[in-house]
Amino acid sequence: QVQVVESGGGLVQPGGSLRLSCTASGAIFSPYTVAWYRQAPEQQRELVAVITPGRTTTYEDSVKGRFTISRDNTKNTAYLQMNSLKPEDTAVYYCSATAGFLGPYWGQGTQVTVSS
């Protein structure tokens, strides 16, 4: 059974930075595509960033140039570096891992709050 755990959320002032981590267990991590999503109150969950096994990355338009997704397969972990944070980035951030017909496996989410 694959388990995914997010961490690194918190309260940060506008313009600040956070790095989220997504750690998977129960499977070899390298074949998985990892995606970060976020869901603000009363909003639909939206895709933020994706990294493939070959390290191809894609980003939602509003985070381009501010967020960076990366992975370290030796640690079974993917990261979301978030810079220049804005109040509208406030949401619960979720990680999912998918490999072909396996998954997606979701974590429980980590809260990010951007406020002064």
Secondary structure, DSSP 8 states (H G I E B T S, - for coil): --EEEEE--EEE-TT--EEEEEEEESS-STT-EEEEEEE-TTS--EEEEEE-TT--EEE-GGGTTTEEEEEEGGGTEEEEEE-S--GGG-EEEEEEEEETTEEEEE---EEEEE--
